[in-house]
Amino acid sequence: MIRIGIVGTSSISARLAEAVAAVDGVEITRVASRDLARARAFADEIGAPGTAAGLTALLAADDVDAVYLASPNSVHRAQIDEAVDAGIPVLVEKPAVLSSDDWDAAVARARARGVVLLEAMRTAYDPGLEAVRTLLPRLGTIRRVALRYEKRSARYDQVLAGEQTNIFDPALGGSALRDLGVYPLHALVRLFGVPRSLHGVRVGIASHTDGAGSALAAYDGFVADVAWSKITDTGLPSEIQGEDGTLEIDAIDAPRRLALTPRGGAPEVTLVEAPSNPMVGEVAFFRDAIAGRDIVADHEATSRTLRLVDALLDVPLS
């Protein structure tokens, strides 16, 4: 049994705890927070027996074999280093760190110490993405790809009211690109590799970060556009167009309904069977990585995605 300690008491940590409960061989044993009362309340909520006053105490606990980091983006790198130096495997919420250079350095550190480090990018370990990959040959030569994740955050109302909130605070690494844009970008990299060029636009909001944006990626023979937003909603699906057919994807972060329309034919719908909690796959993969599964390709996919994020973050806010 791999005993996991959680750092962070947000809703994503609660979903992680639900996913852990659905995976054999792992359990949550402690919740860490600088506020012990908050840690205790959250531990009671998810059924964890123990708490810890911060990461250092968590790493020293004798009932913690691995950690899940769901802290603000800006502190991920320091927390990864501390856990890795303590010999404790790390599952870190996306985006793992604030730059590809930081990620590459963290990976080198983890490998040198023989410690597992994995980004909690649920899309990569979701059966929906593999279902998409399986259908690609039926589309013929790929010519156009459109991937999107656009969902208005309830916390945007705070920004509109003149307040600052963590997910929109650039000082904490908050931005719509880092929070939602990474999903279609990671899927793009997993399915098609790194584009030969990338051009983007980021829409600025009052908190001085991006609330929405779009990127155009050039590949040999086809073009891909990626859209993200935390200030608007969309009813549009993602789509991959080939010369022999088009594939419509209901949600790129966790595909569940895939509609393939052959050229001149009727749509053929594939419903993806998957756990109700889309984080189950990443938890199972993390467990297997600790048991020795090779994660070199996963490290590289995260690095490649973060390089695209780096390039887009260099684009001035419009």
C-alpha positions as CSV (number, residue, x, y, z in Angstrom):
1,M,0.0,0.0,0.0
2,I,1.4,3.4,-1.0
3,R,0.5,6.0,1.6
4,I,0.0,9.5,0.1
5,G,0.1,12.8,1.8
6,I,-1.7,15.7,0.3
7,V,-0.5,19.3,0.3
8,G,-3.4,21.7,-0.4
9,T,-7.0,21.7,0.6
10,S,-8.7,22.9,-2.5
11,S,-11.4,21.2,-4.5
12,I,-8.8,19.5,-6.8
13,S,-7.4,17.8,-3.7
14,A,-10.8,16.5,-2.8
15,R,-11.2,15.1,-6.4
16,L,-7.7,13.5,-6.0
17,A,-8.8,11.8,-2.8
18,E,-11.9,10.4,-4.5
19,A,-9.7,9.1,-7.3
20,V,-7.3,7.5,-4.8
21,A,-10.2,5.7,-3.2
22,A,-11.0,4.1,-6.6
23,V,-7.5,2.8,-7.2
24,D,-6.1,-0.3,-5.6
25,G,-2.8,-0.1,-3.7
26,V,-2.9,3.6,-2.7
27,E,-4.5,5.5,0.2
28,I,-4.5,9.0,1.7
29,T,-3.0,9.1,5.1
30,R,-2.3,12.8,5.8
31,V,-3.2,16.3,4.8
32,A,-0.7,19.1,5.2
33,S,-1.4,22.8,5.6
34,R,0.2,25.7,7.5
35,D,-3.2,26.1,9.1
36,L,-3.7,22.9,11.1
37,A,-7.4,23.6,11.7
38,R,-7.9,23.7,8.0
39,A,-5.9,20.6,7.5
40,R,-7.9,18.7,10.1
41,A,-11.3,19.9,8.6
42,F,-10.2,18.8,5.1
43,A,-8.8,15.5,6.4
44,D,-12.1,14.8,8.1
45,E,-13.9,15.6,4.9
46,I,-11.9,13.1,2.8
47,G,-11.5,10.5,5.5
48,A,-7.7,10.9,6.0
49,P,-6.5,10.0,9.5
50,G,-3.6,12.4,9.9
51,T,-2.5,16.0,9.4
52,A,0.8,17.8,9.2
53,A,1.8,21.4,9.8
54,G,3.3,22.0,6.3
55,L,5.3,20.1,3.8
56,T,8.4,19.5,5.9
57,A,6.4,17.9,8.7
58,L,4.5,15.8,6.1
59,L,7.7,14.5,4.6
60,A,9.0,13.5,8.0
61,A,5.9,11.5,8.9
62,D,6.4,7.7,9.1
63,D,3.1,7.0,7.4
64,V,3.7,9.0,4.1
65,D,5.4,7.2,1.2
66,A,4.5,9.8,-1.5
67,V,3.1,13.3,-1.8
68,Y,0.5,15.0,-4.0
69,L,1.2,18.8,-4.4
70,A,-1.9,20.9,-5.1
71,S,-0.4,24.2,-3.8
72,P,-0.2,27.4,-5.7
73,N,1.8,27.1,-9.0
74,S,4.5,29.5,-7.8
75,V,5.7,27.2,-5.0
76,H,5.6,23.9,-6.9
77,R,9.3,23.9,-7.8
78,A,10.6,24.5,-4.2
79,Q,8.2,21.9,-2.9
80,I,9.2,19.3,-5.5
81,D,12.9,19.8,-4.6
82,E,12.2,19.4,-0.9
83,A,10.3,16.2,-1.4
84,V,12.7,14.8,-3.9
85,D,15.7,15.5,-1.6
86,A,13.8,13.6,1.1
87,G,13.4,10.6,-1.2
88,I,9.7,11.0,-1.5
89,P,7.9,10.4,-4.8
90,V,5.9,13.4,-6.1
91,L,2.7,13.8,-8.1
92,V,2.4,17.5,-8.8
93,E,-0.7,19.2,-10.0
94,K,-0.5,20.8,-13.5
95,P,1.2,23.0,-14.4
96,A,4.0,21.2,-12.7
97,V,6.2,24.3,-12.6
98,L,6.4,27.8,-14.1
99,S,8.8,27.1,-17.0
100,S,10.2,24.2,-19.0
101,D,13.7,25.0,-17.6
102,D,12.4,24.5,-14.1
103,W,10.8,21.3,-15.1
104,D,13.9,19.9,-16.8
105,A,16.0,20.8,-13.7
106,A,13.5,19.2,-11.3
107,V,13.5,16.0,-13.5
108,A,17.3,15.9,-13.5
109,R,17.3,16.2,-9.7
110,A,14.7,13.5,-9.3
111,R,16.5,11.1,-11.6
112,A,19.8,11.7,-9.9
113,R,18.2,10.7,-6.6
114,G,16.2,7.9,-8.0
115,V,12.8,9.5,-7.1
116,V,9.6,9.4,-9.1
117,L,8.4,12.8,-10.3
118,L,5.2,13.0,-12.3
119,E,2.9,15.8,-13.5
120,A,-0.8,15.2,-12.7
121,M,-1.9,15.8,-16.2
122,R,-5.1,13.8,-16.3
123,T,-5.6,14.1,-20.0
124,A,-2.4,12.0,-20.6
125,Y,-3.7,9.1,-18.6
126,D,-7.4,9.2,-19.6
127,P,-8.8,6.5,-21.9
128,G,-10.4,9.1,-24.0
129,L,-7.2,10.4,-25.4
130,E,-6.1,6.9,-26.4
131,A,-9.6,6.4,-28.1
132,V,-8.9,9.6,-30.1
133,R,-5.5,8.3,-31.1
134,T,-7.0,5.0,-32.2
135,L,-9.4,6.7,-34.6
136,L,-6.9,9.0,-36.2
137,P,-5.9,6.6,-39.0
138,R,-9.5,6.6,-40.3
139,L,-9.3,10.4,-41.0
140,G,-6.6,10.0,-43.6
141,T,-4.1,12.8,-44.0
142,I,-4.6,15.3,-41.2
143,R,-5.1,18.9,-42.4
144,R,-6.6,20.8,-39.6
145,V,-6.9,20.5,-35.8
146,A,-8.9,22.6,-33.4
147,L,-8.6,21.9,-29.7
148,R,-10.2,24.1,-27.0
149,Y,-10.9,24.3,-23.3
150,E,-13.1,27.3,-22.5
151,K,-15.0,27.5,-19.2
152,R,-15.9,30.6,-17.3
153,S,-14.6,30.5,-13.7
154,A,-16.9,31.6,-10.9
155,R,-13.9,33.4,-9.4
156,Y,-13.8,35.8,-12.4
157,D,-16.7,37.7,-10.7
158,Q,-14.1,38.6,-8.0
159,V,-11.8,40.0,-10.6
160,L,-14.7,42.0,-12.0
161,A,-15.4,43.3,-8.5
162,G,-11.8,44.6,-8.3
163,E,-10.5,41.8,-6.1
164,Q,-7.5,39.5,-6.6
165,T,-7.9,35.7,-6.4
166,N,-5.2,33.0,-6.6
167,I,-6.1,31.4,-9.9
168,F,-5.9,34.8,-11.6
169,D,-3.0,36.1,-9.6
170,P,0.2,36.3,-11.8
171,A,2.3,36.5,-8.6
172,L,1.2,32.9,-7.8
173,G,1.5,31.7,-11.3
174,G,-2.2,32.0,-12.0
175,S,-3.5,32.4,-15.6
176,A,-6.0,30.9,-17.9
177,L,-3.2,29.5,-20.1
178,R,-1.6,27.7,-17.2
179,D,-4.9,26.5,-15.8
180,L,-6.9,25.5,-18.8
181,G,-4.7,26.1,-21.9
182,V,-2.3,23.4,-20.9
183,Y,-4.9,20.7,-21.5
184,P,-5.3,21.2,-25.3
185,L,-1.6,22.0,-25.6
186,H,-0.7,18.7,-23.8
187,A,-3.1,16.8,-26.0
188,L,-1.7,18.4,-29.1
189,V,1.8,17.3,-28.1
190,R,0.8,13.8,-27.1
191,L,-1.1,13.3,-30.4
192,F,1.1,15.1,-32.9
193,G,4.4,16.1,-31.3
194,V,5.9,19.6,-31.2
195,P,4.8,22.1,-33.9
196,R,7.5,23.8,-36.0
197,S,6.1,27.2,-35.2
198,L,3.7,28.7,-32.7
199,H,1.9,32.1,-32.7
200,G,-0.5,33.3,-30.0
201,V,-2.7,36.0,-28.6
202,R,-3.5,36.4,-24.9
203,V,-6.4,38.5,-23.7
204,G,-5.5,40.4,-20.6
205,I,-7.9,41.0,-17.6
206,A,-7.8,43.4,-14.6
207,S,-5.7,41.0,-12.5
208,H,-2.9,41.5,-15.0
209,T,-2.8,38.0,-16.4
210,D,-4.6,36.3,-19.3
211,G,-8.2,35.4,-19.1
212,A,-8.4,33.9,-22.5
213,G,-6.3,33.3,-25.6
214,S,-5.6,31.5,-28.8
215,A,-2.6,29.9,-30.5
216,L,-1.9,28.8,-34.1
217,A,0.5,26.0,-34.4
218,A,2.1,25.0,-37.8
219,Y,3.0,21.3,-38.5
220,D,4.2,19.8,-41.8
221,G,1.1,19.4,-43.8
222,F,-1.5,20.8,-41.4
223,V,-2.4,23.6,-39.0
224,A,-3.7,23.4,-35.4
225,D,-5.4,26.1,-33.4
226,V,-5.8,26.0,-29.7
227,A,-8.2,28.1,-27.6
228,W,-8.5,28.6,-23.9
229,S,-10.6,30.8,-21.6
230,K,-11.6,31.2,-18.0
231,I,-13.8,34.2,-18.7
232,T,-16.2,32.8,-21.3
233,D,-18.0,29.5,-22.0
234,T,-18.3,27.6,-25.2
235,G,-20.6,24.9,-26.6
236,L,-18.2,24.1,-29.4
237,P,-16.3,20.7,-29.4
238,S,-12.7,20.1,-30.4
239,E,-12.2,18.7,-33.9
240,I,-9.6,17.0,-36.0
241,Q,-10.1,17.2,-39.7
242,G,-8.6,14.8,-42.2
243,E,-8.9,14.3,-46.0
244,D,-11.1,11.2,-45.4
245,G,-13.1,12.2,-42.4
246,T,-13.6,14.5,-39.4
247,L,-13.5,13.6,-35.7
248,E,-15.5,15.7,-33.2
249,I,-14.4,15.5,-29.6
250,D,-16.8,16.6,-26.8
251,A,-14.1,17.6,-24.2
252,I,-10.4,17.5,-24.9
253,D,-9.4,17.2,-21.2
254,A,-11.5,14.0,-20.8
255,P,-13.0,12.8,-24.1
256,R,-16.2,10.8,-23.6
257,R,-18.1,11.2,-26.9
258,L,-16.3,10.9,-30.2
259,A,-18.2,11.4,-33.5
260,L,-16.3,10.4,-36.6
261,T,-17.9,11.4,-39.9
262,P,-16.3,9.8,-42.9
263,R,-16.2,11.8,-46.1
264,G,-19.6,11.5,-47.6
265,G,-20.9,9.3,-44.8
266,A,-22.9,9.6,-41.6
267,P,-21.5,10.2,-38.2
268,E,-20.3,7.2,-36.2
269,V,-20.4,7.8,-32.4
270,T,-18.0,6.2,-30.0
271,L,-18.8,6.5,-26.3
272,V,-15.6,6.1,-24.2
273,E,-15.9,4.0,-21.1
274,A,-14.0,5.6,-18.3
275,P,-14.2,6.2,-14.5
276,S,-16.5,9.0,-13.5
277,N,-13.5,10.7,-11.8
278,P,-11.0,11.6,-14.6
279,M,-8.1,11.7,-12.1
280,V,-8.3,7.9,-11.6
281,G,-5.9,7.3,-14.5
282,E,-3.2,9.6,-13.3
283,V,-3.3,8.1,-9.8
284,A,-3.0,4.5,-11.2
285,F,-0.1,5.6,-13.4
286,F,1.6,7.3,-10.4
287,R,1.3,4.0,-8.4
288,D,2.7,2.1,-11.3
289,A,5.6,4.6,-11.8
290,I,6.6,4.1,-8.1
291,A,6.6,0.3,-8.8
292,G,9.0,0.9,-11.7
293,R,7.1,1.9,-14.8
294,D,9.1,3.9,-17.2
295,I,8.1,7.6,-17.2
296,V,10.8,9.1,-19.5
297,A,8.3,9.8,-22.2
298,D,6.0,11.5,-19.7
299,H,8.7,13.8,-18.5
300,E,9.4,14.8,-22.1
301,A,5.7,15.4,-22.9
302,T,5.5,17.7,-19.9
303,S,8.7,19.5,-21.0
304,R,7.5,20.0,-24.5
305,T,4.1,21.3,-23.4
306,L,5.8,23.8,-21.0
307,R,8.0,25.0,-23.8
308,L,4.9,25.9,-25.7
309,V,3.4,27.6,-22.6
310,D,6.7,29.5,-22.2
311,A,6.5,30.8,-25.7
312,L,2.9,31.9,-25.3
313,L,3.6,33.6,-22.0
314,D,6.1,35.8,-23.9
315,V,3.3,37.2,-25.9
316,P,2.2,40.6,-24.4
317,L,-1.4,40.8,-23.1
318,S,-3.8,42.4,-25.5
